[in-house]
Amino acid sequence: MENSKSGTSSWQDAKRTRAGSVNGYLDRDSARCGDRVTAYLSALAPVAGASLSAYRMGYYGGAGGRLVWQVKDITVEPQAKAVVSGADLLTVAPWRPTVTFRVTKRWRPGYYLLVVRAPGQTASSIPLVVRADGDRAPLGFQASVLTYQAYNTFGGHSAYADSPRRAVASTEVSFDRPYEDGGYYSPYQYELPLVREIEKLGIDADYFTDVDADADPAQLRRHKGMVIGGHSEYWTKRMYDGAVAAREAGVNIAFFGANAVYTAARLTGSPLGPGRRVVIRRSLTGDLLAARDPSLATVNWSAPPLNRPEAALIGEGYGYLGASGSLRVLHPASWLFAGTGVTAGEVLRNTVGGEYDQVDVNQPTTPPDVDVLAAIPIRFLSGQAGMATTTYYVAPSQAGVFDAGTTYWPCVISGDCLHLAPTPPASRAVVERVTDNVLTAFAAGPAGLEHASTPNWPPSAEGLVGSARAVGDVAVRAY
């Protein structure tokens, strides 16, 4: 019923790789009906006649969104510069509130973009999830805001030290600032294409963030399937434990990306509320909380003292980044390829980019029944061969777990990936159909009851690269 309403594509004027010249943040990343939300907005120069518009994202006949609420004639002033404090390099925007609004019944639960516009300024968007707490929709969609924030460069610091502009990484990052650069584009690249696909299929879904999953891990078990977007790198202990418990209870989990459940994080509060800061230390050094409770260390999940490799949940582990190329079909008879007509060895051109996962047959935590559906051959600059893989397995509870193996899987569906050559329509159609097959099956109940997983190991990396070299299509990892 919601998607039968008139949609609009006007939300796309805020779609870009970085925030615009008028931007802002909210005092919460998710809300429910009746909640009050405050927006903190800023412009490069004083501007009158600004507006804040809320679009519910979905299918809407292909338009992708519906305008639900709008406030006009806002005056936006330049706000204070970001403040960087302490050894953690905590970066916040200590701004004054601009406008407060109430989430009413008009705001159907879903994934929203709040677009900020002002005359003479480039627009920006702010994500907001509207929850339906207690809902038992077939699918639960988990927005990965912890990962957005880890990559957010607003104020000059993110959780990374990988460029001259970010010479030192923060070990604590805050939601009390706008998204910029790597954090800004995450919804567009990694999540909105999946939201459109779910609602195009007419599958009822409950939307929440990973902060919400940390606050109430038991909510995952209310759904038949859990959907995670293209990049969900940072997980708290409560999130990881909650996902494992859900899988053991028969809840399917679809990872439509790569590099998920890779680094542990902790949440703490800010003056604006609980769960507004993310601790990512990457080391035990100086971590007094981890010294008292090693299970709360914020290191990679596969590293001591955690020793919980992501493959135990996902089915495969993180490979690396920097490879772009084409998947090869290895198991065309799989139910996941139903309706695609693919054949063994068929090349799906330009379907892998960003970061990738790879199955490790020698990893003790790799499930024994992993079905490797497709793989991409990779040649390192050193000459060594490698691969990225797409996998499916069934847990003892009969829950199915799918992993796309590339962070670019969602944006391949929408056809607008950054730093990837255009995907041919035929290859995009296969990725879209596999996605639809997963969503439909995972919304129906434990997928293993209808779709068993037969162990299907890939050929050797050297053999895969050799066969691909014969047709001149080998991905070369740049670093």
PABAFI-699481 format. One line per 4 residues: number of its first residue (from 1); their letters; for each residue x, y, z negated of C-alpha. Coordinates in Angstrom, 2 decimals. Layout:
N
NUM) a) X,Y,Z; ... .
//
This chain:
479
1) mens) 0.00,0.00,0.00; 2.80,2.42,-0.87; 4.62,1.87,2.42; 1.42,2.37,4.43 .
5) ksgt) 1.53,6.04,3.41; 2.98,8.68,5.71; 6.76,8.86,5.55; 9.37,11.38,6.57 .
9) sswq) 13.00,11.39,7.62; 13.59,14.93,6.31; 15.59,13.53,3.37; 18.42,12.81,5.80 .
13) dakr) 19.56,16.45,5.92; 21.41,15.67,2.66; 23.12,12.61,4.10; 26.85,13.20,4.35 .
17) trag) 30.05,11.79,2.91; 30.41,14.49,0.25; 28.07,16.69,-1.76; 26.89,19.95,-0.21 .
21) svng) 27.53,23.52,-1.32; 24.49,23.46,-3.62; 24.42,20.41,-5.86; 23.62,19.10,-9.28 .
25) yldr) 23.02,16.23,-11.67; 20.21,14.96,-13.90; 20.20,14.18,-17.60; 19.26,10.58,-16.83 .
29) dsar) 19.86,8.11,-14.00; 16.57,6.31,-14.48; 13.20,7.27,-15.92; 9.72,5.85,-16.36 .
33) cgdr) 6.27,7.38,-16.07; 5.83,10.16,-18.64; 9.53,10.93,-19.09; 10.84,14.48,-18.77 .
37) vtay) 13.92,14.93,-16.58; 16.20,17.97,-16.54; 18.19,19.02,-13.48; 21.43,20.98,-13.74 .
41) lsal) 22.06,22.77,-10.44; 24.85,25.02,-9.15; 25.68,26.93,-5.96; 28.82,28.62,-4.66 .
45) apva) 27.09,32.02,-4.92; 23.77,33.17,-6.46; 20.91,32.07,-4.24; 17.14,32.52,-4.48 .
49) gasl) 14.50,30.38,-2.82; 16.11,27.03,-3.56; 14.05,23.86,-3.79; 14.24,20.43,-5.39 .
53) sayr) 12.39,17.66,-3.55; 11.84,14.07,-4.69; 11.69,11.39,-1.98; 10.77,7.81,-2.76 .
57) mgyy) 12.96,5.61,-0.58; 11.39,2.66,1.22; 10.39,1.65,4.73; 7.47,3.94,5.60 .
61) ggag) 7.22,2.86,9.23; 10.96,3.33,9.70; 11.12,6.90,8.34; 12.83,5.60,5.21 .
65) grlv) 11.26,7.91,2.63; 8.16,9.71,1.37; 8.01,13.18,-0.17; 6.41,12.72,-3.60 .
69) wqvk) 7.13,15.95,-5.47; 8.69,19.34,-4.84; 9.40,22.57,-6.69; 10.27,25.71,-4.73 .
73) ditv) 11.57,29.23,-5.33; 14.28,28.20,-7.76; 17.14,30.63,-8.38; 20.44,28.79,-8.54 .
77) epqa) 23.52,30.46,-10.02; 27.16,29.42,-9.89; 27.85,27.35,-12.98; 31.00,26.79,-15.00 .
81) kavv) 33.92,24.84,-13.62; 34.35,21.26,-14.72; 36.12,20.77,-18.03; 38.79,18.07,-18.38 .
85) sgad) 39.58,17.03,-21.94; 41.60,14.58,-23.98; 43.99,11.81,-23.09; 41.11,10.04,-21.33 .
89) lltv) 40.82,12.99,-18.90; 37.09,13.01,-19.48; 35.58,15.34,-16.86; 32.19,16.99,-17.44 .
93) apwr) 30.25,19.88,-15.93; 29.01,21.92,-18.95; 26.12,23.48,-17.08; 22.94,25.20,-18.20 .
97) ptvt) 19.63,23.49,-17.37; 17.96,24.78,-14.20; 14.58,23.04,-14.08; 12.76,20.36,-16.10 .
101) frvt) 9.99,18.20,-14.64; 7.82,15.29,-15.76; 7.65,11.94,-13.98; 3.92,11.45,-13.45 .
105) krwr) 1.81,8.64,-12.00; 2.42,10.15,-8.55; 5.96,8.82,-8.82; 5.47,5.16,-7.98 .
109) pgyy) 8.29,3.02,-9.41; 11.17,2.88,-6.97; 14.48,4.29,-5.81; 14.39,8.08,-5.35 .
113) llvv) 16.62,10.76,-3.90; 16.20,14.29,-5.25; 17.35,16.65,-2.51; 18.62,20.11,-3.46 .
117) rapg) 18.27,22.76,-0.73; 18.96,26.50,-0.64; 19.06,29.10,2.16; 22.48,29.25,3.76 .
121) qtas) 23.75,26.24,1.78; 24.33,22.62,2.76; 21.94,20.25,0.98; 22.86,17.57,-1.54 .
125) sipl) 21.06,14.59,-3.04; 20.86,13.11,-6.53; 19.73,9.49,-7.03; 17.07,8.67,-9.62 .
129) vvra) 15.50,5.28,-10.29; 11.93,5.22,-11.59; 11.43,2.06,-13.62; 8.38,-0.03,-14.41 .
133) dgdr) 9.57,-1.52,-17.70; 8.12,-4.98,-18.32; 7.26,-5.46,-14.65; 7.45,-9.02,-13.31 .
137) aplg) 7.85,-8.25,-9.63; 9.37,-11.10,-7.60; 12.59,-9.14,-7.02; 14.61,-6.93,-9.33 .
141) fqas) 16.89,-4.39,-7.60; 19.86,-3.25,-9.68; 21.39,0.08,-8.64; 25.15,0.12,-9.32 .
145) vlty) 25.54,3.58,-10.86; 28.55,2.50,-12.95; 30.49,1.99,-9.73; 29.20,5.27,-8.25 .
149) qayn) 30.60,7.03,-11.29; 33.95,5.25,-11.28; 34.59,6.60,-7.78; 33.14,10.06,-8.46 .
153) tfgg) 35.85,12.70,-7.91; 33.92,15.76,-9.14; 36.21,17.98,-11.19; 39.34,16.40,-9.72 .
157) hsay) 39.37,13.12,-11.60; 37.82,9.69,-11.09; 38.72,6.28,-12.49; 41.40,6.03,-9.79 .
161) adsp) 44.84,7.49,-9.20; 45.19,6.84,-5.51; 45.89,10.19,-3.87; 47.83,13.41,-4.53 .
165) rrav) 44.54,15.04,-5.45; 43.94,12.44,-8.16; 47.43,11.91,-9.52; 46.17,10.56,-12.85 .
169) aste) 43.08,8.41,-13.40; 40.49,9.05,-16.08; 39.95,6.20,-18.52; 36.50,7.54,-19.41 .
173) vsfd) 34.12,9.01,-16.82; 30.89,10.91,-17.39; 27.47,11.03,-15.75; 27.25,14.68,-16.90 .
177) rpye) 28.49,16.01,-13.55; 27.40,15.85,-9.89; 28.46,13.05,-7.58; 31.14,13.93,-5.07 .
181) dggy) 33.23,12.11,-2.48; 33.35,8.36,-3.18; 30.45,8.45,-5.63; 28.20,10.59,-3.47 .
185) yspy) 27.81,8.34,-0.46; 27.36,5.07,-2.37; 23.52,4.99,-2.26; 23.45,5.66,1.49 .
189) qyel) 26.14,3.14,2.37; 25.52,0.32,-0.07; 21.93,0.34,-1.33; 19.29,2.24,0.65 .
193) plvr) 19.47,-0.12,3.66; 18.53,-2.98,1.30; 15.70,-0.97,-0.27; 14.28,-0.37,3.21 .
197) eiek) 14.59,-4.06,4.06; 12.85,-5.24,0.86; 9.94,-2.87,1.38; 9.74,-3.54,5.12 .
201) lgid) 9.11,-7.18,4.22; 6.38,-6.15,1.78; 8.10,-7.78,-1.20; 7.22,-6.21,-4.54 .
205) adyf) 10.37,-5.12,-6.37; 11.21,-3.61,-9.73; 14.04,-1.05,-9.64; 16.52,-0.39,-12.43 .
209) tdvd) 20.17,0.60,-12.85; 23.05,-1.37,-14.26; 22.91,0.94,-17.29; 19.34,-0.32,-17.80 .
213) adad) 20.54,-3.91,-17.38; 23.08,-3.29,-20.14; 20.39,-1.85,-22.41; 17.98,-4.77,-21.81 .
217) paql) 19.69,-7.79,-20.19; 16.61,-9.94,-20.82; 14.69,-8.01,-18.15; 16.59,-9.90,-15.46 .
221) rrhk) 14.76,-13.10,-16.39; 11.38,-11.48,-15.62; 12.09,-11.74,-11.89; 12.53,-14.61,-9.47 .
225) gmvi) 15.46,-12.98,-7.74; 17.98,-10.26,-8.50; 19.35,-8.03,-5.71; 22.68,-6.20,-5.92 .
229) gghs) 24.01,-3.84,-3.26; 27.26,-3.53,-1.39; 29.55,-2.38,-4.19; 28.97,-3.33,-7.82 .
233) eywt) 32.51,-3.48,-9.13; 32.09,-2.48,-12.80; 30.08,-4.65,-15.19; 29.69,-4.52,-18.95 .
237) krmy) 29.77,-7.66,-21.08; 26.01,-7.41,-21.67; 25.44,-7.22,-17.91; 27.64,-10.24,-17.19 .
241) dgav) 26.10,-12.29,-20.02; 22.61,-11.24,-18.92; 23.19,-12.26,-15.29; 24.58,-15.65,-16.33 .
245) aare) 21.59,-16.23,-18.62; 19.22,-15.27,-15.78; 20.91,-17.66,-13.36; 20.72,-20.45,-15.96 .
249) agvn) 17.00,-19.71,-16.26; 16.53,-20.21,-12.50; 16.77,-16.59,-11.34; 18.35,-16.27,-7.89 .
253) iaff) 21.07,-13.63,-7.45; 21.95,-11.98,-4.14; 25.21,-10.03,-3.91; 24.89,-8.13,-0.63 .
257) gana) 28.45,-6.89,-0.82; 31.89,-7.70,-2.19; 34.20,-6.83,-5.10; 31.34,-7.34,-7.58 .
261) vyta) 31.81,-8.14,-11.28; 35.50,-7.30,-10.90; 36.37,-4.97,-13.79; 34.86,-4.82,-17.27 .
265) arlt) 33.51,-1.52,-18.55; 31.93,-0.21,-21.75; 29.19,2.36,-22.16; 29.06,5.13,-24.71 .
269) gspl) 26.94,8.22,-25.18; 27.26,11.94,-24.45; 25.39,14.97,-25.83; 22.76,14.32,-23.14 .
273) gpgr) 21.98,10.79,-24.33; 23.12,7.15,-24.60; 24.93,5.35,-21.80; 26.19,8.59,-20.25 .
277) rvvi) 29.90,7.73,-20.31; 31.80,4.75,-18.90; 35.04,3.52,-20.49; 37.45,1.89,-18.01 .
281) rrsl) 40.88,1.61,-19.64; 42.26,-1.29,-17.51; 44.64,-2.16,-20.34; 44.61,-3.29,-23.97 .
285) tgdl) 47.15,-0.61,-24.88; 45.68,1.81,-27.36; 42.20,0.24,-27.16; 41.23,-0.02,-30.82 .
289) laar) 37.77,-1.46,-30.10; 39.22,-4.25,-27.94; 41.79,-4.95,-30.66; 38.92,-5.70,-33.03 .
293) dpsl) 36.81,-7.54,-30.43; 38.83,-8.77,-27.41; 35.60,-9.65,-25.55; 35.06,-5.88,-25.14 .
297) atvn) 38.35,-5.21,-23.37; 38.02,-3.19,-20.16; 40.39,-5.15,-17.95; 39.63,-7.21,-14.85 .
301) wsap) 37.19,-9.98,-15.73; 39.59,-12.65,-14.49; 42.45,-11.37,-16.70; 43.26,-12.12,-20.35 .
305) plnr) 41.72,-11.83,-22.86; 38.43,-12.09,-20.91; 39.35,-14.99,-18.60; 35.97,-14.93,-16.85 .
309) peaa) 36.70,-14.91,-13.09; 33.86,-13.48,-11.03; 33.79,-16.63,-8.88; 32.10,-18.46,-11.78 .
313) lige) 29.02,-16.31,-11.14; 29.33,-15.15,-7.54; 30.77,-18.30,-5.99; 33.89,-16.59,-4.67 .
317) gygy) 36.29,-13.90,-5.82; 37.68,-10.59,-4.72; 40.10,-10.63,-1.80; 41.27,-7.10,-1.13 .
321) lgas) 40.48,-4.05,1.00; 41.53,-2.53,4.28; 40.37,-5.17,6.77; 37.72,-4.50,9.41 .
325) gslr) 36.54,-7.04,11.93; 34.10,-9.75,12.92; 32.57,-12.71,11.10; 32.67,-16.16,12.71 .
329) vlhp) 29.73,-18.48,12.12; 30.88,-21.70,10.42; 27.58,-23.31,9.40; 24.91,-22.40,11.98 .
333) aswl) 22.51,-25.11,10.72; 22.18,-23.40,7.33; 18.72,-22.13,6.38; 20.27,-18.70,6.01 .
337) fagt) 20.76,-18.52,9.79; 17.21,-19.68,10.55; 15.72,-17.65,13.38; 19.04,-16.23,14.56 .
341) gvta) 19.95,-18.82,17.20; 23.64,-18.59,16.33; 26.07,-21.35,17.26; 29.24,-22.67,15.63 .
345) gevl) 32.13,-20.29,16.14; 29.91,-17.46,17.36; 31.52,-14.08,16.72; 29.43,-11.40,15.01 .
349) rntv) 31.28,-8.31,16.19; 32.20,-5.54,13.76; 30.38,-6.89,10.72; 33.10,-6.65,8.05 .
353) ggey) 34.65,-3.54,6.54; 35.69,-1.94,3.28; 36.49,-4.52,0.59; 36.03,-8.25,0.99 .
357) dqvd) 35.68,-11.50,-0.97; 37.21,-14.89,-0.25; 36.45,-18.37,-1.47; 39.28,-20.15,-3.30 .
361) vnqp) 38.97,-23.94,-3.19; 41.71,-24.22,-5.81; 40.02,-21.91,-8.33; 38.60,-24.10,-11.15 .
365) ttpp) 35.62,-21.80,-11.63; 34.56,-21.98,-7.97; 31.25,-23.92,-7.86; 31.83,-27.34,-6.26 .
369) dvdv) 28.90,-27.02,-3.84; 29.83,-23.70,-2.22; 28.61,-23.48,1.35; 30.87,-21.18,3.39 .
373) laai) 28.52,-19.79,6.02; 30.90,-17.51,7.91; 34.45,-16.19,7.73; 36.63,-13.49,9.22 .
377) pirf) 40.29,-14.21,10.04; 42.74,-11.69,8.60; 46.41,-11.23,9.39; 48.47,-9.27,6.87 .
381) lsgq) 51.26,-6.98,8.02; 53.66,-9.50,6.48; 52.39,-12.06,8.98; 50.57,-14.11,6.34 .
385) agma) 47.08,-15.35,7.24; 43.97,-14.83,5.16; 40.20,-14.67,5.45; 37.02,-13.12,4.08 .
389) ttty) 34.03,-15.40,3.56; 30.24,-15.36,3.17; 28.91,-17.99,0.75; 25.89,-19.62,-0.87 .
393) yvap) 25.64,-22.10,-3.73; 22.98,-23.58,-6.02; 23.39,-23.60,-9.81; 22.24,-26.54,-11.98 .
397) sqag) 19.08,-24.53,-12.74; 18.33,-24.57,-8.97; 18.94,-20.82,-8.80; 20.52,-19.80,-5.50 .
401) vfda) 23.45,-17.38,-5.37; 24.37,-15.59,-2.15; 27.47,-13.45,-1.57; 27.87,-11.45,1.64 .
405) gtty) 31.63,-11.11,1.15; 31.93,-7.57,2.56; 30.97,-4.23,1.02; 29.75,-3.07,4.44 .
409) wpcv) 26.97,-5.66,4.76; 24.13,-3.17,3.92; 25.38,-0.38,6.18; 25.80,-2.84,9.06 .
413) isgd) 22.02,-3.31,8.81; 21.44,0.44,9.13; 24.21,0.87,11.72; 26.00,3.77,10.03 .
417) clhl) 29.08,2.36,8.27; 32.00,4.66,7.58; 35.29,3.62,9.19; 33.83,0.71,11.15 .
421) aptp) 33.40,0.49,14.91; 29.72,0.31,15.97; 28.16,-3.10,15.41; 26.49,-4.45,18.57 .
425) pasr) 22.69,-4.79,18.29; 22.84,-8.59,18.56; 25.25,-8.85,15.61; 23.25,-6.37,13.55 .
429) avve) 20.13,-8.45,14.23; 21.82,-11.58,12.81; 22.92,-9.76,9.63; 19.42,-8.34,9.22 .
433) rvtd) 17.76,-11.73,9.71; 20.09,-13.44,7.21; 19.26,-10.65,4.74; 15.53,-11.17,5.31 .
437) nvlt) 15.90,-14.94,4.85; 17.68,-14.43,1.53; 15.19,-11.85,0.24; 12.17,-13.93,1.21 .
441) afaa) 13.49,-17.18,-0.28; 14.85,-15.55,-3.44; 11.51,-13.84,-4.11; 9.69,-17.20,-3.99 .
445) gpag) 11.40,-18.95,-6.92; 14.55,-21.02,-7.56; 15.96,-21.26,-4.04; 17.67,-24.60,-4.63 .
449) leha) 14.32,-26.36,-4.79; 13.83,-25.70,-1.08; 17.37,-24.94,0.07; 20.06,-27.23,-1.30 .
453) stpn) 23.69,-26.25,-1.04; 25.98,-28.68,0.76; 29.72,-28.15,0.23; 31.12,-26.63,3.40 .
457) wpps) 34.74,-25.53,3.13; 36.30,-23.23,5.72; 39.21,-24.20,7.95; 42.65,-23.12,6.85 .
461) aegl) 43.38,-19.42,7.09; 46.17,-20.13,9.56; 43.85,-22.18,11.76; 41.14,-19.53,11.64 .
465) vgsa) 43.58,-16.78,12.58; 45.07,-18.92,15.33; 41.70,-19.58,16.97; 40.77,-15.93,16.69 .
469) ravg) 44.07,-14.78,18.16; 43.25,-16.81,21.26; 40.32,-14.49,21.96; 42.11,-11.36,20.79 .
473) dvav) 40.01,-10.62,17.73; 41.97,-10.82,14.49; 41.44,-8.33,11.67; 44.72,-6.80,10.53 .
477) ray) 44.77,-5.63,6.94; 46.40,-2.23,6.95; 47.77,-2.48,3.38 .
//
